[in-house]
Amino acid sequence: CELFDGFGPIQAAKIMTDQRGRHFGFVNFEQPNDAKECVKMMHCKDLRTRKEQREAKKLEAEGKAPPVKLDVDGHPEHLLYVSRAQKKE
């Protein structure tokens, strides 16, 4: 869970794949504000390398960009989906 380490201490983390091939990560931060900041900063983060991002922009500018690959739920595969599952009161 190196992607999430910079937001604060993590109590627990679990990565899973369901029967449809979707990947899920569950991260439990010690502080609720760390979780809020993580969602704010990481939702729709581009997971491609800088080189891949540069190449994609170049192809887009040239009008040669391939169609965006979508996962089984219709989300672009290269973007991270982050959501806050629950909040403690």
KEVEX-425591 format. One line per field, with one value per residue: residue number from 1; residue in one letter; x, y, z of N, C-alpha, C, O in turn. Coordinates in pm, whole numbers, plus 50000, padded with zeros to 5 digits. Example, Ala and Ser with C-alpha at 12.3 -4.5 7.8 and 13.67 -1.06 7.14 Angstrom:
REM KEVEX-425591
k 1,2 .
r a,s .
n.px 51319,51285 .
n.py 49431,49775 .
n.pz 50780,50708 .
ca.px 51230,51367 .
ca.py 49550,49894 .
ca.pz 50780,50714 .
c.px 51320,51290 .
c.py 49670,50003 .
c.pz 50780,50787 .
o.px 51424,51341 .
o.py 49668,50114 .
o.pz 50846,50804 .
END
This chain:
REM KEVEX-425591
k 1,2,3,4,5,6,7,8,9,10,11,12,13,14,15,16,17,18,19,20,21,22,23,24,25,26,27,28,29,30,31,32,33,34,35,36,37,38,39,40,41,42,43,44,45,46,47,48,49,50,51,52,53,54,55,56,57,58,59,60,61,62,63,64,65,66,67,68,69,70,71,72,73,74,75,76,77,78,79,80,81,82,83,84,85,86,87,88,89 .
r c,e,l,f,d,g,f,g,p,i,q,a,a,k,i,m,t,d,q,r,g,r,h,f,g,f,v,n,f,e,q,p,n,d,a,k,e,c,v,k,m,m,h,c,k,d,l,r,t,r,k,e,q,r,e,a,k,k,l,e,a,e,g,k,a,p,p,v,k,l,d,v,d,g,h,p,e,h,l,l,y,v,s,r,a,q,k,k,e .
n.px 50081,50196,50119,49940,50067,50175,49974,49919,49933,49858,49617,49521,49523,49391,49397,49199,49046,48754,48505,48446,48674,48740,48940,49003,49087,49121,49168,49250,49280,49444,49358,49063,49072,49297,49210,49009,49164,49318,49124,49042,49279,49360,49152,49060,49322,49584,49723,49917,50259,50488,50603,50421,50199,50292,50328,50062,49944,50081,49995,49723,49728,49810,49594,49578,49516,49446,49133,49008,49074,48831,48719,48528,48316,48292,48469,48762,49056,49309,49274,49252,49004,48873,48710,48527,48431,48293,48205,48311,48125 .
n.py 49880,50120,50338,50474,50535,50793,50949,50915,50724,50380,50151,49904,49713,49580,49401,49297,49079,49045,48805,48900,49009,49259,49487,49561,49775,49807,50039,50126,50399,50545,50796,50979,51216,51179,50981,51121,51314,51148,51035,51269,51345,51119,51011,50928,50933,50910,50613,50541,50527,50808,50820,50672,50839,51072,50973,50907,51162,51277,51116,51179,51452,51429,51315,51041,50876,50574,50407,50456,50214,50035,49917,49637,49770,49998,50202,50400,50211,50305,50490,50554,50456,50596,50590,50682,50448,50425,50625,50701,50798 .
n.pz 50000,49929,49782,49943,50178,50232,50338,50602,50913,50870,50971,50879,50574,50272,49972,49705,49457,49273,49147,48897,48809,48897,49079,49418,49686,50028,50272,50595,50779,51065,51148,51081,50925,50769,50597,50459,50324,50164,49990,49861,49726,49579,49425,49103,49017,48785,48694,48519,48404,48393,48144,47989,48012,47885,47624,47561,47564,47352,47134,47145,47078,46817,46707,46704,46912,47082,47160,47493,47737,47909,48228,48366,48477,48334,48388,48320,48277,48357,48556,48903,49128,49407,49714,50005,50223,50464,50748,51071,51348 .
ca.px 50000,50287,50045,49863,50151,50202,49859,49911,49947,49755,49590,49507,49501,49363,49376,49119,48990,48628,48485,48437,48807,48761,49036,48961,49180,49058,49272,49195,49374,49424,49287,48963,49113,49391,49128,48945,49266,49354,49018,49048,49399,49386,49041,49086,49466,49630,49820,50018,50389,50500,50631,50294,50114,50346,50298,49919,49918,50135,49903,49600,49754,49823,49468,49601,49500,49356,49021,49041,49032,48740,48705,48396,48215,48292,48565,48892,49146,49428,49241,49223,48876,48887,48588,48523,48328,48213,48267,48277,48070 .
ca.py 50000,50234,50450,50544,50560,50933,51021,50896,50585,50286,50042,49778,49726,49452,49410,49182,49073,48970,48707,48970,49059,49393,49493,49648,49794,49864,50096,50181,50494,50570,50923,51004,51325,51121,50911,51224,51373,51044,51030,51394,51352,50999,50973,50949,50947,50836,50513,50514,50589,50938,50793,50632,50958,51159,50910,50921,51303,51297,51052,51257,51575,51392,51254,50897,50808,50458,50423,50431,50082,50043,49794,49576,49865,50114,50304,50390,50123,50371,50582,50492,50496,50599,50636,50659,50347,50455,50721,50678,50917 .
ca.pz 50000,49920,49724,50046,50297,50255,50393,50747,50960,50826,51065,50805,50430,50206,49829,49664,49323,49278,49041,48768,48775,48949,49188,49527,49797,50147,50356,50717,50840,51208,51164,50976,50835,50673,50497,50376,50238,50067,49890,49786,49642,49500,49337,48960,48992,48669,48740,48417,48428,48326,48003,47927,48007,47779,47495,47538,47527,47216,47040,47146,47003,46676,46663,46685,47041,47079,47254,47633,47784,48022,48306,48353,48523,48247,48431,48252,48352,48407,48665,49032,49187,49553,49779,50149,50240,50583,50839,51210,51414 .
c.px 50085,50217,49979,49945,50167,50088,49844,49925,49828,49740,49585,49485,49479,49336,49304,49080,48861,48617,48477,48572,48833,48855,48990,49073,49105,49168,49204,49302,49343,49339,49189,49004,49215,49317,49061,49044,49307,49250,49025,49164,49413,49274,49071,49233,49503,49741,49925,50150,50393,50524,50502,50200,50160,50311,50149,49883,49966,50040,49771,49615,49762,49694,49479,49579,49406,49240,49066,48989,48947,48735,48561,48283,48211,48384,48695,48991,49264,49401,49203,49090,48890,48760,48598,48405,48236,48283,48219,48228,48118 .
c.py 50126,50358,50535,50581,50707,51011,51005,50749,50499,50175,49907,49808,49588,49479,49283,49193,48992,48876,48770,49028,49201,49388,49596,49658,49861,49911,50161,50269,50512,50694,50946,51114,51277,51051,51012,51284,51274,51037,51153,51394,51235,50960,51019,50978,50857,50741,50478,50581,50724,50920,50757,50752,51053,51104,50925,51063,51332,51239,51127,51382,51548,51332,51105,50816,50689,50481,50388,50293,50099,49910,49743,49669,49992,50227,50289,50310,50195,50470,50505,50545,50485,50657,50607,50569,50378,50560,50694,50808,50922 .
c.pz 50000,49866,49830,50169,50331,50319,50543,50783,50919,50929,50995,50658,50371,50059,49785,49517,49331,49158,48903,48726,48821,49069,49292,49630,49910,50240,50476,50782,50988,51231,51049,50878,50732,50561,50402,50277,50128,49956,49800,49685,49544,49405,49195,48929,48873,48713,48635,48456,48355,48176,47929,47913,47895,47641,47462,47497,47386,47111,47031,47059,46853,46621,46642,46813,47027,47176,47396,47672,47910,48095,48294,48398,48439,48289,48352,48338,48415,48520,48790,49083,49338,49613,49928,50177,50358,50665,50979,51271,51557 .
o.px 50051,50254,49962,49895,50173,50105,49764,49928,49712,49839,49637,49435,49542,49260,49343,49082,48859,48708,48499,48583,48936,48850,48943,49144,49034,49253,49113,49403,49228,49258,49227,48973,49219,49355,49058,49012,49329,49287,49016,49147,49473,49297,49103,49265,49459,49844,50013,50152,50310,50472,50477,50130,50078,50270,50114,49803,49900,50009,49713,49528,49725,49685,49397,49619,49299,49250,49151,48874,48986,48747,48481,48168,48134,48378,48735,49007,49316,49495,49131,49066,48915,48710,48670,48290,48114,48403,48102,48284,48083 .
o.py 50225,50470,50656,50653,50742,51129,51075,50662,50540,50114,49808,49915,49490,49571,49173,49301,48883,48869,48703,49088,49259,49295,49704,49561,49960,49831,50242,50219,50495,50698,50935,51105,51329,51059,50992,51301,51314,51033,51142,51439,51251,50883,51135,51039,50743,50787,50395,50678,50750,50995,50806,50764,51107,51178,50952,51084,51403,51305,51139,51413,51632,51301,51047,50700,50700,50566,50302,50260,50168,49803,49800,49648,50084,50337,50177,50339,50150,50527,50405,50666,50377,50760,50517,50609,50358,50582,50667,50915,51014 .
o.pz 50063,49901,49812,50256,50448,50350,50604,50696,50932,50970,51046,50621,50414,50025,49825,49459,49390,49075,48802,48619,48787,49150,49256,49656,49890,50281,50460,50832,51030,51323,50933,50759,50620,50444,50281,50160,50014,49838,49678,49572,49438,49312,49171,48828,48864,48764,48660,48531,48268,48094,47819,47813,47821,47552,47347,47406,47310,47012,46923,46978,46771,46502,46570,46821,46967,47264,47416,47644,48004,48034,48220,48361,48468,48233,48321,48456,48518,48575,48785,49082,49392,49567,49970,50159,50350,50653,51002,51247,51631 .
END
